Amino acid sequence: MTIALREQFPFYAARAACHYLDNAATSQIHSQALAAMVGQESHRANVHRSPYRLAEAATQAYGDARAKVARFLNAASCAEVVFTSGATASLNLVAYSFGETLKAGDEVVLSAAEHHSNFVPWLRLKERAGICLRILPVLPNGRIDTARLQDLVTERCRLIAITHCSNVTGAVTDVAAVVAAARAVGAKVLLDGAQQVQHGPVDVAALGADFYAFSSHKCFGPTGVGVLWGKKAMLALLPPFLSGGGMVGSVSLETATFAAPPARFEAGTPPVGQAIGLGAAVDWMMTLPWAEIHRYESMLLARLLAGLAVFPAVRLIGPADLHARLPIVSFEVAGIHPHDVCQVLGEREVALRGGHHCAQPLLAALGSEGATRASLALYNDQADVDAFLNGLEHALKVLS
């Protein structure tokens, strides 16, 4: 299965020897997504309001992409899918537009495990509007301590904004507990799904959240496009984030009215080719045997974790078991900077990432200043894991 999937990614045709283990940062683009983008750019036109054939075809393709994303998310309507430039833009959109409905003293609950994209916008809103932030701590294994929800989610809570899966530890959040705590006080829920979507379609109806954000480039699509899903009724209540062409109802010298969602949140020329590429990527993902893929990824993860446990100098950052966990593994090597580890393995064609992973509060809570990260995707294989473990053994000898 993995070999057949690998062959569908142009990256491996040119770099067969590369052991790419930086999928939490960016996955490789699928051939179907690439072909869709090339096809669109060879029939290039802007979308909306033009009656000539090229523009009508572009508008149709853009709408079809939205419909494919809606199916991928099991959304109730295409109108619930907003195209953005990525998960960061989606999260900022909610922080700004939902933030406009908040007042001083209202509370937003975050966790210490958040990516900076779901932390810094709320810090800025705190400075700008006087809201209060309450922070769910993490346990020693990096999992969010959802038992603290009952203490931190009060009647003043208006939103819980939380990661679906940590980009550092791979730990998957207990979303049901989060949603239950929010509903008990009438609060809303925003999920950062940037790491989750690479590992299969997401059912937003079953999750019960109000907003869901993710990026195309982490789920086998192009860069430069992302998604904010929001319940139709919620989106209708929010003011726009950016203003300009395409998001208005009417404009006079004195005032402007705004279009209904999703157009209200898509000012200017949208990322047409990228959205079409994303649509093709998630369309392909919907055809895959995800139960089999999940078993395969878990087998690779178990092999990687067992290999790391052999090295006394290595400290795992995150859960050591496979429960509620995706194949994202971060670790420290005593006395060695993560960038040095990455460089030595990079010389052996093993692609990793090192640093704070845009999650400094999480690493600080776990007593770390920086970690090396290996992250697996559905096209990785045992040879990739073995190359990583052999490369790490070599790096420890070279750098110690």
NUFI-743629 format. One record per residue (C-alpha): residue number from 1; residue in one letter; chain; y, z, x. Coordinates in nm, 2 decimals. Each point is the difference from the previous one (the first is absolute). Layout:
BEGIN
{torpa NUM,'a','A',{Y,Z,X}}
...
***
This chain:
BEGIN
{torpa 1,'m','A',{0.00,0.00,0.00}}
{torpa 2,'t','A',{0.25,0.10,0.27}}
{torpa 3,'i','A',{-0.06,-0.31,0.21}}
{torpa 4,'a','A',{0.05,-0.22,-0.31}}
{torpa 5,'l','A',{0.32,0.18,-0.08}}
{torpa 6,'r','A',{0.13,-0.02,0.36}}
{torpa 7,'e','A',{-0.04,-0.38,-0.02}}
{torpa 8,'q','A',{0.25,0.00,-0.28}}
{torpa 9,'f','A',{0.28,0.13,0.22}}
{torpa 10,'p','A',{0.18,-0.25,0.23}}
{torpa 11,'f','A',{0.08,0.28,0.24}}
{torpa 12,'y','A',{-0.36,0.02,0.12}}
{torpa 13,'a','A',{-0.03,-0.37,0.06}}
{torpa 14,'a','A',{0.27,0.03,0.27}}
{torpa 15,'r','A',{-0.09,0.35,0.12}}
{torpa 16,'a','A',{-0.37,0.05,-0.04}}
{torpa 17,'a','A',{-0.01,0.25,0.29}}
{torpa 18,'c','A',{0.27,0.23,-0.15}}
{torpa 19,'h','A',{-0.11,0.33,-0.15}}
{torpa 20,'y','A',{0.28,0.04,-0.25}}
{torpa 21,'l','A',{0.02,0.37,-0.11}}
{torpa 22,'d','A',{0.36,0.02,-0.11}}
{torpa 23,'n','A',{-0.06,-0.08,-0.37}}
{torpa 24,'a','A',{0.20,0.30,-0.13}}
{torpa 25,'a','A',{0.31,-0.16,0.15}}
{torpa 26,'t','A',{-0.08,-0.36,-0.10}}
{torpa 27,'s','A',{-0.31,-0.18,-0.11}}
{torpa 28,'q','A',{-0.08,-0.36,0.09}}
{torpa 29,'i','A',{0.09,-0.26,-0.25}}
{torpa 30,'h','A',{-0.27,-0.17,-0.20}}
{torpa 31,'s','A',{-0.04,-0.38,0.01}}
{torpa 32,'q','A',{0.05,-0.03,-0.37}}
{torpa 33,'a','A',{0.34,0.18,0.02}}
{torpa 34,'l','A',{0.11,-0.21,0.29}}
{torpa 35,'a','A',{-0.10,-0.33,-0.18}}
{torpa 36,'a','A',{0.19,0.11,-0.31}}
{torpa 37,'m','A',{0.31,0.06,0.20}}
{torpa 38,'v','A',{-0.03,-0.33,0.18}}
{torpa 39,'g','A',{-0.05,-0.18,-0.33}}
{torpa 40,'q','A',{0.30,0.16,-0.15}}
{torpa 41,'e','A',{0.23,-0.07,0.30}}
{torpa 42,'s','A',{-0.10,-0.37,-0.01}}
{torpa 43,'h','A',{0.12,-0.01,-0.36}}
{torpa 44,'r','A',{0.31,0.22,0.06}}
{torpa 45,'a','A',{0.25,0.08,-0.27}}
{torpa 46,'n','A',{0.17,0.31,-0.13}}
{torpa 47,'v','A',{-0.12,0.17,-0.32}}
{torpa 48,'h','A',{0.15,0.05,-0.34}}
{torpa 49,'r','A',{0.25,-0.20,-0.21}}
{torpa 50,'s','A',{-0.05,-0.34,0.15}}
{torpa 51,'p','A',{-0.16,-0.27,-0.22}}
{torpa 52,'y','A',{-0.13,-0.24,0.28}}
{torpa 53,'r','A',{-0.37,0.00,0.07}}
{torpa 54,'l','A',{0.00,0.16,0.34}}
{torpa 55,'a','A',{0.20,0.30,-0.12}}
{torpa 56,'e','A',{-0.22,0.03,-0.32}}
{torpa 57,'a','A',{-0.31,-0.01,0.22}}
{torpa 58,'a','A',{0.14,0.27,0.23}}
{torpa 59,'t','A',{0.09,0.22,-0.29}}
{torpa 60,'q','A',{-0.34,-0.04,-0.14}}
{torpa 61,'a','A',{-0.17,0.08,0.33}}
{torpa 62,'y','A',{0.22,0.31,0.04}}
{torpa 63,'g','A',{-0.09,0.11,-0.35}}
{torpa 64,'d','A',{-0.36,-0.06,0.07}}
{torpa 65,'a','A',{0.02,0.22,0.31}}
{torpa 66,'r','A',{0.15,0.28,-0.21}}
{torpa 67,'a','A',{-0.29,-0.03,-0.25}}
{torpa 68,'k','A',{-0.26,0.02,0.28}}
{torpa 69,'v','A',{0.16,0.32,0.14}}
{torpa 70,'a','A',{0.00,0.14,-0.36}}
{torpa 71,'r','A',{-0.37,-0.07,-0.03}}
{torpa 72,'f','A',{-0.06,0.15,0.34}}
{torpa 73,'l','A',{0.17,0.32,-0.11}}
{torpa 74,'n','A',{-0.14,-0.01,-0.36}}
{torpa 75,'a','A',{0.37,0.02,-0.12}}
{torpa 76,'a','A',{0.07,-0.02,-0.37}}
{torpa 77,'s','A',{0.25,-0.29,0.05}}
{torpa 78,'c','A',{0.13,-0.24,0.26}}
{torpa 79,'a','A',{0.34,0.15,-0.07}}
{torpa 80,'e','A',{-0.11,0.32,0.17}}
{torpa 81,'v','A',{-0.03,-0.18,0.34}}
{torpa 82,'v','A',{0.32,-0.01,0.21}}
{torpa 83,'f','A',{-0.01,-0.20,0.32}}
{torpa 84,'t','A',{0.19,0.16,0.29}}
{torpa 85,'s','A',{0.00,-0.05,0.38}}
{torpa 86,'g','A',{-0.27,0.26,0.05}}
{torpa 87,'a','A',{-0.11,0.35,-0.08}}
{torpa 88,'t','A',{0.30,0.15,0.18}}
{torpa 89,'a','A',{0.23,-0.20,-0.23}}
{torpa 90,'s','A',{-0.20,0.10,-0.30}}
{torpa 91,'l','A',{0.02,0.37,0.08}}
{torpa 92,'n','A',{0.37,-0.03,0.07}}
{torpa 93,'l','A',{0.05,-0.17,-0.33}}
{torpa 94,'v','A',{-0.15,0.29,-0.19}}
{torpa 95,'a','A',{0.19,0.25,0.21}}
{torpa 96,'y','A',{0.32,-0.17,-0.08}}
{torpa 97,'s','A',{-0.05,-0.11,-0.36}}
{torpa 98,'f','A',{-0.20,0.29,-0.12}}
{torpa 99,'g','A',{0.23,0.22,0.21}}
{torpa 100,'e','A',{0.29,-0.12,-0.20}}
{torpa 101,'t','A',{-0.15,0.18,-0.30}}
{torpa 102,'l','A',{-0.02,0.33,0.19}}
{torpa 103,'k','A',{0.26,0.27,0.03}}
{torpa 104,'a','A',{0.07,0.29,0.24}}
{torpa 105,'g','A',{-0.28,0.26,-0.02}}
{torpa 106,'d','A',{-0.27,-0.24,-0.12}}
{torpa 107,'e','A',{-0.31,0.02,0.21}}
{torpa 108,'v','A',{-0.21,-0.27,0.16}}
{torpa 109,'v','A',{-0.34,0.10,0.15}}
{torpa 110,'l','A',{-0.12,-0.17,0.32}}
{torpa 111,'s','A',{-0.27,0.09,0.25}}
{torpa 112,'a','A',{0.01,0.05,0.37}}
{torpa 113,'a','A',{-0.24,-0.29,0.04}}
{torpa 114,'e','A',{0.25,-0.27,-0.11}}
{torpa 115,'h','A',{0.09,-0.31,0.20}}
{torpa 116,'h','A',{0.37,0.01,0.08}}
{torpa 117,'s','A',{0.05,-0.28,-0.26}}
{torpa 118,'n','A',{-0.08,0.26,-0.27}}
{torpa 119,'f','A',{0.18,0.28,0.16}}
{torpa 120,'v','A',{0.33,-0.11,0.15}}
{torpa 121,'p','A',{0.13,-0.17,-0.33}}
{torpa 122,'w','A',{-0.05,0.34,-0.18}}
{torpa 123,'l','A',{0.18,0.18,0.28}}
{torpa 124,'r','A',{0.29,-0.23,-0.04}}
{torpa 125,'l','A',{0.00,0.05,-0.38}}
{torpa 126,'k','A',{0.00,0.38,0.07}}
{torpa 127,'e','A',{0.32,-0.05,0.21}}
{torpa 128,'r','A',{0.16,-0.23,-0.25}}
{torpa 129,'a','A',{-0.09,0.15,-0.33}}
{torpa 130,'g','A',{-0.09,0.36,0.07}}
{torpa 131,'i','A',{-0.36,-0.02,-0.12}}
{torpa 132,'c','A',{-0.25,0.26,0.13}}
{torpa 133,'l','A',{-0.31,-0.11,0.20}}
{torpa 134,'r','A',{-0.32,0.20,-0.02}}
{torpa 135,'i','A',{-0.27,-0.08,0.25}}
{torpa 136,'l','A',{-0.37,0.03,-0.04}}
{torpa 137,'p','A',{-0.15,0.12,0.33}}
{torpa 138,'v','A',{-0.31,-0.15,0.16}}
{torpa 139,'l','A',{-0.32,0.18,0.09}}
{torpa 140,'p','A',{-0.12,0.03,0.37}}
{torpa 141,'n','A',{-0.21,-0.32,-0.06}}
{torpa 142,'g','A',{0.31,-0.19,-0.11}}
{torpa 143,'r','A',{-0.09,-0.02,-0.37}}
{torpa 144,'i','A',{0.29,0.08,-0.24}}
{torpa 145,'d','A',{-0.04,0.35,-0.14}}
{torpa 146,'t','A',{0.00,-0.09,-0.37}}
{torpa 147,'a','A',{-0.09,0.36,-0.09}}
{torpa 148,'r','A',{0.37,0.07,0.06}}
{torpa 149,'l','A',{0.11,-0.23,-0.28}}
{torpa 150,'q','A',{0.00,0.29,-0.24}}
{torpa 151,'d','A',{0.25,0.19,0.22}}
{torpa 152,'l','A',{0.23,-0.29,0.09}}
{torpa 153,'v','A',{0.01,-0.21,-0.32}}
{torpa 154,'t','A',{0.24,0.18,-0.23}}
{torpa 155,'e','A',{0.19,-0.08,-0.32}}
{torpa 156,'r','A',{0.28,-0.15,0.21}}
{torpa 157,'c','A',{-0.24,-0.26,0.16}}
{torpa 158,'r','A',{0.09,-0.35,-0.11}}
{torpa 159,'l','A',{-0.23,-0.20,0.24}}
{torpa 160,'i','A',{-0.29,0.04,0.24}}
{torpa 161,'a','A',{0.02,-0.27,0.27}}
{torpa 162,'i','A',{-0.32,0.01,0.20}}
{torpa 163,'t','A',{-0.22,-0.22,0.22}}
{torpa 164,'h','A',{-0.32,-0.14,-0.15}}
{torpa 165,'c','A',{-0.16,0.00,0.35}}
{torpa 166,'s','A',{0.14,0.13,0.32}}
{torpa 167,'n','A',{0.08,-0.26,0.27}}
{torpa 168,'v','A',{-0.09,0.26,0.27}}
{torpa 169,'t','A',{-0.30,0.19,-0.13}}
{torpa 170,'g','A',{-0.16,-0.24,-0.24}}
{torpa 171,'a','A',{-0.02,0.28,-0.26}}
{torpa 172,'v','A',{0.02,-0.11,-0.36}}
{torpa 173,'t','A',{0.21,0.21,-0.23}}
{torpa 174,'d','A',{-0.14,0.17,-0.31}}
{torpa 175,'v','A',{0.21,-0.21,-0.23}}
{torpa 176,'a','A',{-0.14,0.15,-0.32}}
{torpa 177,'a','A',{0.12,0.35,0.11}}
{torpa 178,'v','A',{0.34,-0.14,0.08}}
{torpa 179,'v','A',{0.03,-0.18,-0.33}}
{torpa 180,'a','A',{-0.12,0.30,-0.20}}
{torpa 181,'a','A',{0.26,0.23,0.17}}
{torpa 182,'a','A',{0.28,-0.25,-0.07}}
{torpa 183,'r','A',{-0.09,-0.05,-0.36}}
{torpa 184,'a','A',{-0.01,0.38,-0.06}}
{torpa 185,'v','A',{0.38,0.01,0.06}}
{torpa 186,'g','A',{0.09,-0.35,-0.12}}
{torpa 187,'a','A',{0.05,-0.14,0.35}}
{torpa 188,'k','A',{-0.08,-0.35,0.12}}
{torpa 189,'v','A',{-0.22,-0.11,0.29}}
{torpa 190,'l','A',{0.06,-0.26,0.27}}
{torpa 191,'l','A',{-0.29,-0.10,0.23}}
{torpa 192,'d','A',{0.04,-0.16,0.34}}
{torpa 193,'g','A',{-0.30,-0.23,0.00}}
{torpa 194,'a','A',{0.07,-0.18,0.33}}
{torpa 195,'q','A',{-0.33,0.11,0.16}}
{torpa 196,'q','A',{-0.22,0.00,-0.31}}
{torpa 197,'v','A',{0.03,-0.36,-0.11}}
{torpa 198,'q','A',{-0.17,-0.15,0.30}}
{torpa 199,'h','A',{-0.32,0.17,-0.11}}
{torpa 200,'g','A',{-0.02,-0.16,-0.35}}
{torpa 201,'p','A',{0.18,-0.05,-0.33}}
{torpa 202,'v','A',{0.19,0.29,-0.15}}
{torpa 203,'d','A',{-0.02,0.10,-0.36}}
{torpa 204,'v','A',{0.35,0.14,-0.08}}
{torpa 205,'a','A',{-0.10,0.07,-0.36}}
{torpa 206,'a','A',{-0.29,0.22,0.11}}
{torpa 207,'l','A',{0.22,0.17,0.27}}
{torpa 208,'g','A',{0.25,0.11,-0.26}}
{torpa 209,'a','A',{0.31,-0.04,0.22}}
{torpa 210,'d','A',{0.33,-0.13,-0.10}}
{torpa 211,'f','A',{0.08,-0.20,0.31}}
{torpa 212,'y','A',{-0.21,-0.16,0.28}}
{torpa 213,'a','A',{0.12,-0.16,0.32}}
{torpa 214,'f','A',{-0.18,-0.22,0.26}}
{torpa 215,'s','A',{0.05,-0.27,0.26}}
{torpa 216,'s','A',{-0.16,-0.34,0.02}}
{torpa 217,'h','A',{-0.04,0.00,0.37}}
{torpa 218,'k','A',{-0.24,0.29,-0.03}}
{torpa 219,'c','A',{-0.23,-0.17,-0.24}}
{torpa 220,'f','A',{-0.07,-0.34,0.17}}
{torpa 221,'g','A',{0.32,-0.17,-0.12}}
{torpa 222,'p','A',{0.32,-0.11,0.17}}
{torpa 223,'t','A',{0.28,0.23,0.13}}
{torpa 224,'g','A',{0.34,0.02,-0.18}}
{torpa 225,'v','A',{-0.12,0.08,-0.35}}
{torpa 226,'g','A',{-0.12,0.31,-0.18}}
{torpa 227,'v','A',{-0.04,0.14,-0.35}}
{torpa 228,'l','A',{0.14,0.27,-0.21}}
{torpa 229,'w','A',{-0.21,0.05,-0.31}}
{torpa 230,'g','A',{0.16,0.22,-0.27}}
{torpa 231,'k','A',{-0.08,0.07,-0.36}}
{torpa 232,'k','A',{0.20,-0.23,-0.22}}
{torpa 233,'a','A',{0.18,0.28,-0.18}}
{torpa 234,'m','A',{0.09,0.17,0.33}}
{torpa 235,'l','A',{0.14,-0.32,0.16}}
{torpa 236,'a','A',{0.21,-0.07,-0.31}}
{torpa 237,'l','A',{0.17,0.34,0.04}}
{torpa 238,'l','A',{0.10,-0.06,0.37}}
{torpa 239,'p','A',{0.33,-0.15,0.12}}
{torpa 240,'p','A',{-0.03,-0.29,0.26}}
{torpa 241,'f','A',{-0.03,0.07,0.37}}
{torpa 242,'l','A',{0.16,-0.32,0.14}}
{torpa 243,'s','A',{0.25,-0.22,-0.18}}
{torpa 244,'g','A',{0.06,-0.37,0.01}}
{torpa 245,'g','A',{-0.14,-0.32,-0.14}}
{torpa 246,'g','A',{-0.31,0.00,-0.22}}
{torpa 247,'m','A',{0.02,0.36,-0.12}}
{torpa 248,'v','A',{0.28,-0.02,-0.25}}
{torpa 249,'g','A',{0.02,-0.07,-0.37}}
{torpa 250,'s','A',{0.37,-0.10,0.00}}
{torpa 251,'v','A',{0.30,0.04,0.23}}
{torpa 252,'s','A',{0.37,0.00,-0.08}}
{torpa 253,'l','A',{0.31,0.10,0.20}}
{torpa 254,'e','A',{-0.03,0.35,-0.14}}
{torpa 255,'t','A',{-0.37,0.08,-0.03}}
{torpa 256,'a','A',{-0.36,-0.10,0.04}}
{torpa 257,'t','A',{-0.32,0.05,-0.20}}
{torpa 258,'f','A',{-0.34,0.00,0.16}}
{torpa 259,'a','A',{-0.32,-0.19,-0.07}}
{torpa 260,'a','A',{-0.32,0.17,-0.12}}
{torpa 261,'p','A',{-0.25,0.10,0.27}}
{torpa 262,'p','A',{-0.14,-0.14,0.22}}
{torpa 263,'a','A',{0.29,-0.24,0.05}}
{torpa 264,'r','A',{0.24,0.30,0.00}}
{torpa 265,'f','A',{-0.15,0.11,0.33}}
{torpa 266,'e','A',{-0.03,-0.34,0.17}}
{torpa 267,'a','A',{0.36,-0.09,0.10}}
{torpa 268,'g','A',{0.05,-0.32,0.19}}
{torpa 269,'t','A',{-0.26,-0.26,0.10}}
{torpa 270,'p','A',{-0.34,0.17,-0.01}}
{torpa 271,'p','A',{-0.27,-0.03,0.27}}
{torpa 272,'v','A',{-0.16,-0.29,-0.18}}
{torpa 273,'g','A',{-0.24,-0.13,0.26}}
{torpa 274,'q','A',{-0.10,0.35,0.11}}
{torpa 275,'a','A',{-0.06,0.11,-0.36}}
{torpa 276,'i','A',{-0.22,-0.30,-0.06}}
{torpa 277,'g','A',{-0.19,0.09,0.32}}
{torpa 278,'l','A',{-0.04,0.35,-0.12}}
{torpa 279,'g','A',{-0.13,-0.12,-0.33}}
{torpa 280,'a','A',{-0.26,-0.21,0.17}}
{torpa 281,'a','A',{-0.10,0.29,0.22}}
{torpa 282,'v','A',{-0.06,0.24,-0.29}}
{torpa 283,'d','A',{-0.17,-0.27,-0.20}}
{torpa 284,'w','A',{-0.25,-0.03,0.28}}
{torpa 285,'m','A',{-0.03,0.38,0.03}}
{torpa 286,'m','A',{-0.10,0.01,-0.37}}
{torpa 287,'t','A',{-0.31,-0.21,0.07}}
{torpa 288,'l','A',{-0.14,0.23,0.27}}
{torpa 289,'p','A',{-0.30,0.24,-0.04}}
{torpa 290,'w','A',{0.20,0.32,0.06}}
{torpa 291,'a','A',{-0.28,0.25,-0.04}}
{torpa 292,'e','A',{-0.18,-0.18,0.28}}
{torpa 293,'i','A',{0.31,-0.02,0.21}}
{torpa 294,'h','A',{0.08,0.37,-0.04}}
{torpa 295,'r','A',{-0.36,0.09,0.11}}
{torpa 296,'y','A',{0.04,-0.22,0.30}}
{torpa 297,'e','A',{0.35,0.14,0.09}}
{torpa 298,'s','A',{-0.14,0.36,-0.03}}
{torpa 299,'m','A',{-0.29,-0.09,0.23}}
{torpa 300,'l','A',{0.25,-0.13,0.27}}
{torpa 301,'l','A',{0.22,0.31,-0.06}}
{torpa 302,'a','A',{-0.30,0.23,0.05}}
{torpa 303,'r','A',{-0.09,-0.18,0.32}}
{torpa 304,'l','A',{0.36,0.03,0.13}}
{torpa 305,'l','A',{0.04,0.37,-0.09}}
{torpa 306,'a','A',{-0.34,0.08,0.16}}
{torpa 307,'g','A',{0.10,-0.18,0.32}}
{torpa 308,'l','A',{0.33,0.18,0.02}}
{torpa 309,'a','A',{-0.17,0.34,-0.03}}
{torpa 310,'v','A',{-0.18,-0.06,0.33}}
{torpa 311,'f','A',{0.32,0.03,0.20}}
{torpa 312,'p','A',{0.11,0.36,0.06}}
{torpa 313,'a','A',{0.35,-0.10,0.08}}
{torpa 314,'v','A',{0.05,-0.17,-0.33}}
{torpa 315,'r','A',{0.15,0.18,-0.31}}
{torpa 316,'l','A',{-0.04,-0.17,-0.33}}
{torpa 317,'i','A',{0.31,0.00,-0.22}}
{torpa 318,'g','A',{-0.14,0.00,-0.35}}
{torpa 319,'p','A',{-0.32,0.06,-0.19}}
{torpa 320,'a','A',{-0.33,-0.01,0.20}}
{torpa 321,'d','A',{-0.20,-0.09,-0.31}}
{torpa 322,'l','A',{-0.02,-0.31,-0.22}}
{torpa 323,'h','A',{0.10,0.16,-0.33}}
{torpa 324,'a','A',{0.31,-0.15,-0.17}}
{torpa 325,'r','A',{0.09,-0.18,0.33}}
{torpa 326,'l','A',{0.08,-0.35,0.11}}
{torpa 327,'p','A',{-0.08,-0.14,0.34}}
{torpa 328,'i','A',{0.33,0.10,0.17}}
{torpa 329,'v','A',{-0.06,0.23,0.30}}
{torpa 330,'s','A',{0.26,0.17,0.21}}
{torpa 331,'f','A',{-0.07,0.21,0.31}}
{torpa 332,'e','A',{0.16,0.17,0.30}}
{torpa 333,'v','A',{-0.13,-0.01,0.36}}
{torpa 334,'a','A',{0.09,0.32,0.19}}
{torpa 335,'g','A',{0.26,-0.07,0.26}}
{torpa 336,'i','A',{0.03,-0.37,-0.07}}
{torpa 337,'h','A',{0.27,-0.18,-0.19}}
{torpa 338,'p','A',{-0.12,-0.21,-0.29}}
{torpa 339,'h','A',{0.19,-0.30,0.13}}
{torpa 340,'d','A',{-0.20,0.01,0.33}}
{torpa 341,'v','A',{-0.32,0.01,-0.20}}
{torpa 342,'c','A',{0.11,-0.30,-0.20}}
{torpa 343,'q','A',{0.10,-0.19,0.31}}
{torpa 344,'v','A',{-0.33,0.05,0.18}}
{torpa 345,'l','A',{-0.20,-0.10,-0.30}}
{torpa 346,'g','A',{0.24,-0.29,-0.06}}
{torpa 347,'e','A',{-0.10,-0.14,0.34}}
{torpa 348,'r','A',{-0.35,-0.01,-0.13}}
{torpa 349,'e','A',{0.10,-0.19,-0.32}}
{torpa 350,'v','A',{-0.02,0.31,-0.22}}
{torpa 351,'a','A',{0.31,0.01,-0.23}}
{torpa 352,'l','A',{0.11,0.36,-0.09}}
{torpa 353,'r','A',{0.33,0.17,-0.09}}
{torpa 354,'g','A',{0.15,0.31,0.16}}
{torpa 355,'g','A',{0.29,0.23,-0.08}}
{torpa 356,'h','A',{0.11,0.20,-0.30}}
{torpa 357,'h','A',{-0.09,-0.28,-0.25}}
{torpa 358,'c','A',{0.32,0.06,-0.20}}
{torpa 359,'a','A',{-0.14,0.33,-0.11}}
{torpa 360,'q','A',{0.17,0.26,0.23}}
{torpa 361,'p','A',{-0.01,0.29,-0.26}}
{torpa 362,'l','A',{-0.38,-0.05,-0.04}}
{torpa 363,'l','A',{-0.07,0.00,0.38}}
{torpa 364,'a','A',{0.23,0.30,0.05}}
{torpa 365,'a','A',{-0.19,0.19,-0.27}}
{torpa 366,'l','A',{-0.33,-0.08,0.18}}
{torpa 367,'g','A',{0.14,0.10,0.34}}
{torpa 368,'s','A',{0.03,-0.34,0.14}}
{torpa 369,'e','A',{0.29,-0.21,0.15}}
{torpa 370,'g','A',{-0.19,-0.33,-0.01}}
{torpa 371,'a','A',{-0.34,-0.14,-0.05}}
{torpa 372,'t','A',{-0.21,-0.31,0.06}}
{torpa 373,'r','A',{-0.12,-0.18,-0.31}}
{torpa 374,'a','A',{-0.29,-0.23,-0.07}}
{torpa 375,'s','A',{-0.02,-0.15,-0.35}}
{torpa 376,'l','A',{-0.28,-0.22,-0.14}}
{torpa 377,'a','A',{0.00,-0.28,-0.26}}
{torpa 378,'l','A',{-0.27,-0.19,-0.17}}
{torpa 379,'y','A',{-0.03,-0.26,0.28}}
{torpa 380,'n','A',{-0.06,0.25,0.27}}
{torpa 381,'d','A',{-0.36,0.05,0.13}}
{torpa 382,'q','A',{-0.21,0.23,0.22}}
{torpa 383,'a','A',{0.10,-0.20,0.31}}
{torpa 384,'d','A',{0.37,0.10,-0.07}}
{torpa 385,'v','A',{-0.09,0.37,-0.02}}
{torpa 386,'d','A',{-0.22,-0.01,0.31}}
{torpa 387,'a','A',{0.28,-0.18,0.20}}
{torpa 388,'f','A',{0.24,0.27,-0.11}}
{torpa 389,'l','A',{-0.23,0.29,0.10}}
{torpa 390,'n','A',{-0.10,-0.17,0.33}}
{torpa 391,'g','A',{0.37,-0.07,0.07}}
{torpa 392,'l','A',{0.10,0.36,-0.08}}
{torpa 393,'e','A',{-0.27,0.12,0.25}}
{torpa 394,'h','A',{0.15,-0.23,0.26}}
{torpa 395,'a','A',{0.36,0.12,-0.08}}
{torpa 396,'l','A',{-0.10,0.36,0.04}}
{torpa 397,'k','A',{-0.13,-0.07,0.35}}
{torpa 398,'v','A',{0.30,-0.21,0.09}}
{torpa 399,'l','A',{0.27,0.23,-0.14}}
{torpa 400,'s','A',{-0.15,0.35,0.07}}
***
